[in-house]
Structure formats: C-alpha cells, structure tokens
Amino acid sequence: MLHLIQDITDNYLKFINDDPVRPNIPVIERVGNNKDIFILCDDGEVAAITCVSYQREIPTSEEELFRENRSPSVAVFYTIWSYKPGAGRELILNAVDYLLENNNNIKRFVTLSPKTEMARRFHLKNGAVVLQENPHTVNYEYRQKPLNLCQKPTEISVVNQQLTEP
C-alpha cells in the first residue's frame, strides 16, 4: 500500500530520522505546500520512503529544493531509502504512477541525487536516465510511461483520510 504524508501530524514521520541521504533536512521542510512524502507499506510495516518537492525548474542543489512555486510541473525525488530489498524500486514506480493519475500539472519526474555509485546504479537500473551532472549532485529523469489501463490502480491512504481504490 502507498501512504502519502501531507501533514506534520502523521505518525509515519518518525521514520524520517532514518534518512541516510539527506538527514540534515528537517521534517518541517519536507511536508507542506508543494512537498510530499510517499511511504510504501508491506503487511503493515514500512518498506520504503521517498520525499518529493514539486518545482517549476529542475534544481541542481539542495538549496534550490524548497523554492515556493505557484505552478510546479516537475516532481523532484530528493531522497529514497528502503527497509526491504526491491521496495525502493517499487516505491518510485508507484509514486510516479500515482502522480500521473492524480496531478495533471506534473509533467516530469526527476531526482536530485548525490554523486554516488549507489545512487547511479539504483536509478539507472530502475529505468531513469542521467539528465545532467551538477557540481555536487546528479539529476536523473524517469520518463513517463503510458498508463496500463488494465492494471489495477494502486491502493493509497492519505493522512486524515483513507482512500482505497478498487
């Protein structure tokens, strides 16, 4: 199940302390206007977490991640980690599918990733391409794929609201 955090009262926020990629970003900066956290749950346990910032332009540094934008068109995945093998891949793909179905303004799906071999292997193995290399980061892009209309929609819960799609 995909869980979407949109409020700082969500109980799953305690897992943000485990972020190995960007532990310096406070929780309050991760949730709010144009910011979401997606959590993949498996049998009631957290399997993977990713944080997303919605921007008009592709950021090249952490400082550019949280600019306020009125009409963002780019989903920027800036951290991801998993507690179970394969869960990070599943989460990224499910989050992209969710955004394609639920946010018509988002047209591009990119990362702001550290310049590490682990990040490179993860994103390239999961279908992303290198968009650009920056002084301290790399942007990978996940290309939109056509929605499979025969595929069962993802089950998702949203804090303070339980949405379950068939």
C-alpha positions in Angstrom: 0.0 0.0 0.0 1.2 3.5 -0.8 0.8 6.0 2.0 1.0 9.8 1.3 2.1 12.1 4.1 0.8 15.6 3.7 0.6 16.8 7.3 3.1 17.0 10.1 0.8 15.1 12.5 1.2 11.9 10.6 2.6 9.0 12.7 4.9 7.8 10.0 7.0 11.0 10.2 9.1 9.3 12.9 10.8 7.3 10.2 12.3 10.4 8.6 15.0 10.2 11.2 16.3 7.1 9.3 17.0 9.1 6.1 20.6 8.2 5.0 20.7 10.6 2.0 19.6 14.0 3.4 19.4 13.6 7.2 20.1 17.4 7.5 16.7 18.4 6.1 14.2 19.0 9.0 10.8 17.3 8.9 9.0 20.7 8.7 10.8 21.4 5.4 9.6 18.1 3.9 5.9 18.4 4.3 3.6 21.2 3.2 2.8 23.2 0.1 4.4 21.6 -3.0 6.0 18.8 -0.8 5.0 15.2 -0.2 6.4 12.1 1.4 5.5 8.7 -0.1 5.7 5.6 2.0 5.4 2.1 0.7 3.9 -0.2 3.4 4.0 -4.0 3.2 1.9 -6.0 5.6 1.6 -3.0 7.9 5.3 -2.3 8.0 7.2 0.5 6.3 9.1 -0.9 3.3 10.5 2.3 1.7 10.2 6.1 1.9 10.8 8.9 -0.6 10.5 12.6 -0.3 9.3 14.8 -3.2 9.4 18.5 -3.9 7.4 20.0 -6.7 9.2 22.7 -8.7 8.9 24.7 -11.9 12.6 24.1 -12.7 15.0 21.2 -12.1 17.1 22.0 -9.0 20.8 21.4 -9.1 21.4 21.8 -5.4 19.7 21.1 -2.1 19.3 24.9 -1.6 17.0 25.0 -4.7 14.7 22.2 -3.5 12.2 24.3 -1.5 11.6 27.3 -3.6 7.9 28.2 -3.5 6.2 27.8 -6.8 2.7 28.5 -7.9 2.5 26.2 -10.9 5.1 23.4 -10.4 5.4 20.9 -13.3 8.4 18.8 -12.0 8.3 16.2 -9.3 11.8 16.1 -7.7 12.6 12.9 -5.7 15.4 14.1 -3.4 15.8 11.1 -1.1 14.8 7.5 -1.0 15.6 4.6 1.3 14.2 1.2 1.9 13.9 -1.4 4.6 13.3 -4.3 2.3 15.0 -5.4 -0.9 13.2 -4.1 -4.0 11.0 -1.8 -2.1 12.8 1.4 -3.3 12.1 0.5 -6.9 8.5 -0.4 -6.2 8.0 2.9 -4.4 9.5 5.1 -7.1 7.4 3.5 -9.8 4.2 3.6 -7.7 4.8 7.3 -6.7 5.2 8.2 -10.4 2.1 6.3 -11.3 0.1 8.0 -8.5 1.3 11.4 -9.6 0.4 10.7 -13.3 -3.1 9.7 -12.2 -3.7 12.4 -9.6 -1.7 15.5 -10.6 -2.2 16.8 -14.1 0.3 19.6 -13.6 3.3 17.3 -13.1 4.9 16.5 -16.4 8.5 15.5 -15.4 9.9 13.2 -12.8 13.5 13.8 -11.8 15.8 13.3 -8.9 18.3 15.4 -7.0 20.7 12.7 -6.2 24.1 12.6 -4.5 27.1 11.8 -6.8 27.5 8.2 -5.6 27.8 4.9 -7.4 25.0 3.6 -5.3 22.6 6.3 -6.5 23.7 5.9 -10.1 23.2 2.1 -10.1 19.8 2.4 -8.4 18.3 5.0 -10.8 19.8 3.5 -14.0 18.7 0.0 -13.0 15.2 1.3 -12.4 14.7 3.0 -15.8 16.0 6.5 -15.2 18.4 8.3 -17.5 21.1 10.8 -16.5 19.6 14.2 -17.2 22.5 16.3 -16.0 25.5 16.3 -13.7 25.9 19.2 -11.4 28.9 20.2 -9.2 27.7 18.2 -6.2 24.6 16.4 -7.4 23.1 14.4 -10.4 19.7 14.8 -11.8 18.2 11.5 -13.2 14.9 11.5 -15.1 12.2 8.9 -15.1 10.4 9.1 -18.4 6.7 9.0 -18.3 5.3 5.7 -19.4 1.8 5.2 -20.8 -0.6 4.0 -18.1 -1.7 0.4 -18.4 -5.4 0.7 -18.4 -5.8 -3.0 -17.5 -3.6 -2.6 -14.4 -5.3 -2.4 -11.0 -4.9 1.1 -9.5 -2.6 1.5 -6.5 -4.2 1.4 -3.1 -3.3 4.5 -1.2 -4.0 6.1 2.1 -3.8 9.7 2.8 -3.4 11.1 6.4 -6.7 12.1 8.0 -8.4 10.3 5.1 -8.5 6.7 4.0 -8.7 6.4 0.2 -8.9 2.9 -1.1 -9.2 2.5 -4.8 -10.6 -0.8 -6.3 
